Amino acid sequence: MFPDARVVLALGGFAYEACCRVLGVRPRPAFGHGAEVPLGEGRWLVCSYHPSQQNTFTGRLTEQMLDGVICRAWQLSLPGTRGGGGPGNP
C-alpha cells in the first residue's frame, strides 16, 4: 500500500471495512464518524461518514464535521503526535 503513510482516512463504512481487511485490523472496532484506530508504529486509521449527497443533504455529515476529521487526520500525521482527544475519541 503506502508504507510511509502515517494516517489513512476512510470515507464511509465500506471504505472502513476494506481498510481494516487490508491493514489486518482485528478485532475491528465499530465504525463511527471521527473514530480513530491505532495501527501501531505511530500509524492511524481515521473514519468519516461518506461525503455523499445522502449524508450531506440530510445533515448527517456537515462541512464542519468533515473539516474536523480532516484536521484531526492531519494532526495525527505530524511526527510525535499521540492519539486521543479527536472527534469521537475523548
Backbone torsions as a table, in degrees:
resi	resn	phi	psi	omega
1	MET	NA	-115.3	177.1
2	PHE	-122.6	91.8	-172.0
3	PRO	-62.3	-24.7	-179.2
4	ASP	-94.4	-1.2	-179.2
5	ALA	-69.0	131.9	178.1
6	ARG	-94.9	-23.8	-178.4
7	VAL	-138.2	136.9	171.7
8	VAL	-115.6	127.7	179.2
9	LEU	-105.8	113.7	179.7
10	ALA	-94.2	121.3	179.7
11	LEU	-98.6	90.9	178.3
12	GLY	107.9	161.2	-178.4
13	GLY	-64.1	-38.4	178.8
14	PHE	-61.7	-45.4	178.4
15	ALA	-64.7	-38.4	179.0
16	TYR	-61.5	-47.3	179.6
17	GLU	-61.4	-41.8	179.1
18	ALA	-64.6	-43.0	178.9
19	CYS	-62.6	-43.5	179.0
20	CYS	-61.0	-41.5	179.6
21	ARG	-63.6	-49.4	-177.5
22	VAL	-66.8	-38.8	-176.5
23	LEU	-86.9	-3.9	177.5
24	GLY	72.1	33.5	179.8
25	VAL	-77.9	114.6	178.2
26	ARG	-146.9	133.8	-9.6
27	PRO	-67.9	155.1	-177.9
28	ARG	-85.5	117.1	176.5
29	PRO	-63.6	159.1	179.1
30	ALA	-62.6	140.8	176.7
31	PHE	-75.1	142.8	173.9
32	GLY	-169.0	152.9	179.3
33	HIS	-62.6	127.4	179.7
34	GLY	87.2	-0.2	178.2
35	ALA	-63.9	141.5	179.3
36	GLU	-124.2	125.2	-178.4
37	VAL	-116.3	116.0	177.4
38	PRO	-70.4	133.3	-179.2
39	LEU	-105.1	-2.3	-177.4
40	GLY	90.4	156.8	178.2
41	GLU	56.9	33.8	177.1
42	GLY	75.9	15.4	-179.6
43	ARG	-104.7	151.2	-174.7
44	TRP	-138.8	149.5	168.5
45	LEU	-112.5	121.7	-178.0
46	VAL	-115.3	139.0	-173.9
47	CYS	-113.9	147.9	174.1
48	SER	-142.3	150.1	168.1
49	TYR	-60.2	151.0	179.8
50	HIS	-68.3	136.9	-178.8
51	PRO	-80.9	48.3	178.6
52	SER	-81.5	164.0	176.5
53	GLN	-60.5	-36.6	179.4
54	GLN	-58.3	-40.3	-178.9
55	ASN	-82.6	-36.6	-177.3
56	THR	-79.1	-38.8	-179.6
57	PHE	-68.7	-30.0	-179.1
58	THR	-86.9	-9.6	-179.6
59	GLY	85.1	2.9	176.9
60	ARG	-62.1	-35.0	175.4
61	LEU	-125.9	117.7	178.5
62	THR	-100.7	165.4	177.3
63	GLU	-58.9	-40.5	-179.7
64	GLN	-64.9	-38.6	179.0
65	MET	-64.1	-44.9	180.0
66	LEU	-66.6	-42.8	176.3
67	ASP	-57.9	-42.9	-178.6
68	GLY	-61.9	-44.2	-178.4
69	VAL	-71.9	-33.7	175.9
70	ILE	-67.2	-41.5	176.8
71	CYS	-62.4	-41.0	179.4
72	ARG	-65.0	-41.6	177.8
73	ALA	-61.1	-41.3	178.0
74	TRP	-62.6	-44.1	179.0
75	GLN	-59.6	-43.1	-179.8
76	LEU	-66.9	-22.6	-179.2
77	SER	-77.9	-14.7	-178.4
78	LEU	-74.5	139.5	179.1
79	PRO	-57.3	138.4	176.7
80	GLY	82.6	2.6	-179.3
81	THR	-82.0	138.3	176.1
82	ARG	-111.0	158.6	-177.1
83	GLY	-75.2	-179.3	179.9
84	GLY	90.6	152.1	175.6
85	GLY	85.7	0.3	179.5
86	GLY	-89.5	178.0	178.5
87	PRO	-57.1	128.0	179.4
88	GLY	73.8	8.8	-177.6
89	ASN	-143.7	72.4	-175.1
90	PRO	-63.3	NA	NA
